[in-house]
Amino acid sequence: MTVLHRRAILAAVPLLAAPALLRAQAPVVNRTARILAGFPAGGTVDVACRLFAERLRGVWAPQVVVENRVGATGRLAIEELIRSEPDGTSLLVTPASMVTIYPHLYGNRLRYSPMTDMQAVTPVVIYPFAMAVGPAAPNVANLAQFIELAKSRNGISYASPAAGSVPHFTGVMLARAAGIELTHLPYRGAAPAITDAIAGQIPATINVIGDQVEHHRGGRLKMIAVSSAQRVPRFPEVATFAEQGYPDLTADEWFGAFLPARAPASLVQALNAALVAAAGNAELRQNLEAREFAAITSSSAEFAARIQRETTKWGPVVQESGFRPED
C-alpha cells in the first residue's frame, strides 16, 4: 500500500481513525516540542502537562518537554505562546481562568486576546474543586461550621492558587451567599497554598481536589466541601457545596490545549487528533483519575464555542465582585 503523507491521511479520514494512524506514522513535528505550563512543577497543571507529554512523544514530536513559565498568575506562559512560531513546536495547556475570566479582570491591560491570539485545540481534563481547612481552623468539619467560625472572628482568610482564578471567585461567591467576610490570599500555584494551610499559616484553601486528597487522607487537611454536582465517589464523606445550601457554587474547571493563532488548520487538526488519542489511553486515564481528573476532548470548534459561553458567564460575577488585580 502506498504510504501517504501524514497530514493528507488526517485530512482524508474520519477523526475516529486518527489514533491508529498516529501510532503508525512519523511525528507531525520533526523537532523537540514544548508544552508551556504557567504554574510551578508539582502542581496540577504541571502534572497534567507531563502525563500528556509522555503520550505525545513520538506521535506529535520526537521529544515533548514541559516548560514551566511561572508568573503573572499564568499569563506569562500564554504570552510566551503567542510570541512563538506557529509550527507546532510550542503548545500551551492552561486552566480555563486565564482564558475565560482574565479578559474581564484585566480588560485592555491584558496583553493577549484568547479569541484572536490563541487557537483553541481541545480541552484535555476536567475536575472539581474542594474547600479544605487546616490547623488554623480547628474543630471545623463542614461548611456550616466554617461559616460560624468566620462570623465569630469577624472574618477569615482563604487561599487560592491564583488571583482571578475560579477558586478565587468561588470564595467570593461563598462570602456573598453566606454573608461573611472572606479575605482572599492569592498564591503562585496550589502547592505553596496547601503547605501554608498544613502549617497553620492560613485557615483554609480552595483548590483543585486532586492537590488536596492525600493531605485529607493523612489528616493534615480536612476537605469540607466539593464543587461537583455530586459527591466524589472516593470521598463520599465530603458533601457538595450544593448539599450544604450553596447550589450556585457548583462548578468544574478544565485545562485546555492551545496553539498560536497563526497555526494552520492542518496543524490544529493533527494536534487535536493526537490529544484525542492520548486521552483514550487507559493508563493515562487511570493516572488522571487517581488525581480526581477526568479526560475530556472535543473538536476545536466546539472548544472555541465553550470558551465563548464561559467567558460570557463569568462577566457579571467578576463585575459584581468588585475585584481588580494589582499586577
N, C-alpha and C positions, 0 to 999 in steps of 0.2 A: 504493500500500500504506500502511496506517495505521502511523505511526511510534510504536512502543511505548516506554514509559519504559525507560530503560537497565537498571535493576535487574530489572524484570519480564522483560526479554529474557533476562538472565543466569540467572534462576531457571527459565526455561521451556525452555531449550535445553541440549543436551549441552555439556559443558565444551570439547570439541574445536572447537566452533563459535565459541567466545568470541573468538579472535584477530581474525577478520573483523569481528565486532560491535564490538570495542573500537576498531577503526580507524574504524568508520562513525559511532559515537555521540559525543556530547559527553562531556567528562571526568566522572568519578564525583564528584570533589570540585571545587567551584567557586571555591576559594581556593588560594593557594600552599601546597604541602605540603612537608614537610621529611623527609629521611631522616637519622636520627640515627646517627652513627658514633662509637664510643668510642675511636678511635685517631687519630694525627696525619695531617694531609694528606700525601699522597705514599706512604703505606703501603698494604698490600694491601686492608685493609678500605675505606679511602677510595677506592681505585681502583675496586673492585667497586661501591661505592655510586654513584659518578659514572657508571659505564657503564650501570647500571640506571636511574639518574635520567634520563639522556638519553632512554631508551626509554619512560619513564613520562610525560614531559612531553606534555601534550595528550591523554593517554589516561587517566591517573589524576587529574591536576590540571593547570590551565593552566601552572603552573610547579612544578618539583620541584627543590629545592635540597638540598645536603648540608650538614649542620651537625655539625661535629666537636666533640663534648663529651668532651674528653680528660681522663682522670684516674681514679684508683682502679682501675687495670687493667681498664678497660672498664665498670665498674659505674655510673659517672655517667650514661652515655648511657641505660642501662636504667632508672635511677631517674627520669631525665627523661621517658622514655616512659610510665612508669606514672603519672606526675603529669599527663600530657597528656589533653586531651579526646579521647574515643573517636570522633572524627568523620572520621577518615581524613587529617587534616592532619599527623599525626605518625606515622611508622613507624620501625622500627629494623632495621638489618642488623648482626648481631653474630656473632663466631665461636662455635663450639659450647662452648668452655671456660667462658664466662660463664654458660652455661645448664646444662651437664651436670656440670661439675667444681666450680664455686664453691659449690653447696649443701653439698658435703662439706667444703670448706675453711673456710667461714665459719659454718656452722650458723645459730644464732639471731642472729648478728651481721649476716647478710646482710639487707639492707633490701628485698628483693623475693623472691617465690616464683615461679620460672619456670612452674610449673604452674597457678598461680592468679592472678598479676598480669599475665601476658602471654598473648596469644593467638597461638599458632603459626600461621603462614600457609603458608610453604613454604621449604625450603632453596633457595638460589639458585646457589651454586657449591660445588664440592668440589675438594680439592687435596692433594698430599703435602707433606712437609717435606724439608729437606735439612740435613745437618750439614756445615758448611764451616769451614775453617781459614784463618788469615791469617799474616802475617809472624812473629807471636809463637809459631807452631808450625812452625818451619822443617823442610823435608825430610819432611813428613807427606803421604803420597799416598793412604792408605787408612785404614780404621778400625783395623786391627791396629797400624799404626804410631802412630796417635794414642793407643791404649791403652798401648803401650810407653812413649811419651813421658810419659803421665800417671804411670805407675809409676816412671819414672826421676826424676821431680820430686816424688814422694810426693804427687801430687795436681795437678789442673789445673782451670782455670775455664772455664765456657762461658756464653754469653748466650742469653736467650730474649726474645721481645717482651713478655712479661708474666709476673709471678709467678702460679702456679696455672694456666698455660696447658698445652695438650697438648705443645708443645715443651719446656716446663719438665719435665714428668713423663716425657717421652721420655728426657731426660738422667738423671733419677732411675733409670729402669729400666735404662739402659745402665750406669750406675755399679754397680748391684747385680749385673747379669748378668756384667759383666767383672771385678768385684772391684777397682774402682779408686775413688779419691776424686775426685769432681767437685763443684766449688763453683759453685752456680748464681748468676748475676748477672742479675737482672730489669731490663728496660728498659721505657721507655714507648713501645712500638712497635718495629718491625723496623728502621726506618731508622737511628736512633741506635746500635743494637747493631752493625749492619753497618759503620757509619762507624768505630766504635772498633776493630772487628776488622781493617779495612783499615789503620788507623793503627798497628796493633800493640799497642794497649792491652789487648786480650784475645785469647786464643789461638783461640777457636772460637765459633761460633754454631749454634743450631738454630732455623731459621726457615722460613717458607713458601718453597718453592723458587723461586717467581716473583720474590721480592725479591732473590735472590742470583745469578740466572743471568747477568746482564750482567757482574757482577763476576767470575764464574767464567770467562766467555768472555774477559774482559780481563786475566785473570791476577792480579787483585787479591785474590781469594779462590779457594780450591780446594774444591769440593764433594767430600766423601769418602764420603757415604752418603745414600741417599734412602729415605724411609719407605714408598713404594708397594710393592705386591706384585710388580710387575715394574719393570725399568729404564724410565726416562723416555725415550721414543723419540728426542727431540732431544739427549739426553745419554747415549748408550749406554756411554760410558766410566766412568760413575759407578755403582758397584754398589749394590744394595739392602742395607739392614741384614740382611735375612734371608740373602742370599747370603754375607755376611761373618760368619755364625754367630749372628745375633740375630733369629730369626723373631718374637719377641714384640714387637719394635719396629716391626712392620708396622702402619701406621695412616694414615688420611686424616682430614682435618677438613673441616667445612663452615662456610659462612656462611649464616645463616638470617634470614628476614624475619618480623617480629612487629608486631602492633598491641596497643594497650592491651586488657586483659582484657574491658572492658565494651563493646568494639566489637561491633556487631550482626552476626549471621551473614551477612546480605546483603553487608555491607562486607568481611568476611573473604573471602567467595566472590569478590567483584569484584576484590579485590587479588590473590588467588590467580590469577584468570584473566589479569589484566594482567601479572603476573610470568611466568606460563607463556608468554604471547605474546612478552614481551621475550626470554625465554630461547631462544625458537625463531628469533630474528633472526640471520641468517647473519653479519652484520657484528659484532654483539655477541659471538657465539660465537668468531669469529676473534680479536677483541681479548682475550677471556678466555684462549684457547689460547696466545696469544703470551706470556701471563704464567704459563703452566702451570696454569691453572684449567680446570675443565670445568663447563659449565652443568648444573644438576640441579634438578628440581622434583618435587613430589608434592602430593597432596591435603593439606589442613590436618590431617585425622585421621591420615593416615599419618605426617606430620611430628611430630605430638604423640606418637605411639607410638614413633617413633625416638628422640625426646628421652628418653622414659621408659627405654627399653632402655639407652641410652648412660649415663644417669645411674646406673643400677644397676651397669653395668660398671665405672665409674671409682671407685666407693666403696671397694673393697678396695685399689686401687692408691694412692689418696690416704692411706688409713688406714695402710697398711704403710710409706709413705714417712716418716711422722712429721712432715711439713712442716705448719707452722702460720703463716699470713701475719701480719705485724705490723700492717698497716693495717686 
